[in-house]
């Protein structure tokens, strides 16, 4: 099993978002490890709830900043967040009931979704935000 973790190649070059992404990647990796080692259900719950909380906080942070800067791709970006939210809501109750297969399915989804989302969608937003910042300095 290859442990899922954040790497420098996942950076979007907005320090606050990179920190938040690292927390999401870390929690996802912890959940993956807990499921793989068949950790006690209370431990899986704790990690799952931390993953959901840091993901929701991060999405809210990004969405607030995108609205505030009138980011043109806001709706597209938010729709991707909604896809992840929907999957978290779909799998969380199953995982809480002890369905480890649902946990593995969530990890499978998140590993691909996080890689794609940070590599394309978040990097585009990061570039936009950096350009906005540069324009304000001049």
C-alpha positions in Angstrom: 0.0 0.0 0.0 1.4 3.4 -1.0 0.6 5.9 1.7 -1.1 8.9 0.4 0.6 12.2 1.3 1.2 15.7 0.2 4.3 16.4 -1.9 5.9 19.6 -3.1 4.4 18.8 -6.5 0.9 19.4 -5.0 1.8 23.0 -4.1 -0.5 25.8 -5.4 1.9 28.5 -4.2 -0.6 30.2 -1.9 0.9 29.5 1.5 -2.3 29.4 3.5 -3.9 27.1 1.0 -0.8 24.9 0.8 -0.9 24.5 4.6 -4.6 23.6 4.5 -4.0 21.2 1.6 -1.3 19.5 3.6 -3.7 19.0 6.5 -6.3 17.5 4.2 -3.7 15.2 2.6 -2.4 14.2 6.0 -5.9 13.4 7.4 -6.6 11.4 4.2 -3.3 9.5 4.6 -4.1 8.9 8.3 -7.6 7.5 7.4 -6.0 5.3 4.8 -3.5 3.9 7.3 -6.2 3.4 10.0 -8.4 1.5 7.6 -5.4 -0.6 6.3 -4.3 -1.5 9.9 -7.9 -2.2 10.9 -7.7 0.5 13.7 -10.5 0.6 16.2 -13.7 2.2 15.0 -13.5 5.2 17.4 -10.0 6.0 15.9 -11.4 5.9 12.4 -14.3 8.1 13.4 -11.9 10.7 15.0 -9.8 10.8 11.8 -12.8 10.9 9.5 -14.4 13.8 11.4 -11.1 15.7 11.4 -10.8 15.1 7.6 -14.4 16.4 7.1 -13.8 19.5 9.3 -10.5 20.5 7.7 -11.9 20.0 4.2 -15.0 22.0 5.0 -13.0 24.8 6.5 -10.6 24.9 3.6 -13.4 25.0 1.0 -15.1 27.8 2.9 -11.8 29.7 3.0 -11.2 29.3 -0.7 -14.8 30.1 -1.7 -14.7 33.3 0.5 -11.5 34.5 -1.1 -12.7 33.6 -4.6 -16.0 35.6 -4.1 -14.1 38.5 -2.6 -11.7 38.7 -5.6 -14.5 38.1 -8.1 -12.8 35.0 -9.5 -14.3 34.3 -12.9 -14.1 30.5 -12.5 -15.8 30.5 -9.1 -18.8 28.5 -10.1 -16.7 25.8 -11.8 -14.4 25.6 -8.8 -17.2 25.6 -6.2 -18.9 22.8 -8.2 -15.8 20.6 -7.8 -16.0 21.3 -4.0 -19.6 20.3 -4.1 -18.6 17.0 -5.7 -16.2 16.3 -2.9 -18.7 17.4 -0.2 -21.3 15.0 -1.8 -18.9 12.1 -1.6 -17.9 12.8 2.0 -21.6 13.0 3.0 -22.3 9.8 1.0 -19.5 7.7 2.6 -19.3 9.2 6.2 -22.4 7.5 7.6 -21.3 4.1 6.1 -17.8 4.5 7.6 -19.2 5.5 10.9 -21.2 2.3 10.9 -18.0 0.3 10.5 -18.1 -0.2 6.7 -14.4 -0.3 6.0 -15.0 -1.0 2.3 -16.8 2.4 2.1 -13.7 3.9 3.7 -11.5 2.4 1.1 -13.8 3.7 -1.6 -13.7 7.2 -0.1 -9.9 7.1 0.0 -9.8 6.0 -3.6 -12.0 8.9 -4.6 -10.1 11.5 -2.5 -6.6 10.4 -3.7 -7.6 11.0 -7.3 -9.8 14.0 -6.6 -7.2 15.8 -4.5 -4.4 15.2 -7.0 -6.5 16.5 -9.9 -8.1 19.4 -8.0 -4.8 20.8 -6.6 -2.9 20.2 -9.9 -5.4 22.1 -12.1 -8.2 23.9 -10.4 -6.4 25.2 -7.4 -3.3 26.1 -9.3 -5.4 28.2 -11.7 -7.0 30.0 -8.7 -3.5 30.4 -7.1 -2.2 32.0 -10.3 -5.2 34.4 -10.4 -4.8 35.4 -6.7 -1.1 36.0 -7.2 -1.8 38.2 -10.2 -4.4 40.1 -8.3 -1.9 40.7 -5.5 0.7 41.9 -8.0 -1.7 44.3 -9.6 -2.5 45.8 -6.2 1.2 46.4 -5.5 1.7 48.6 -8.6 
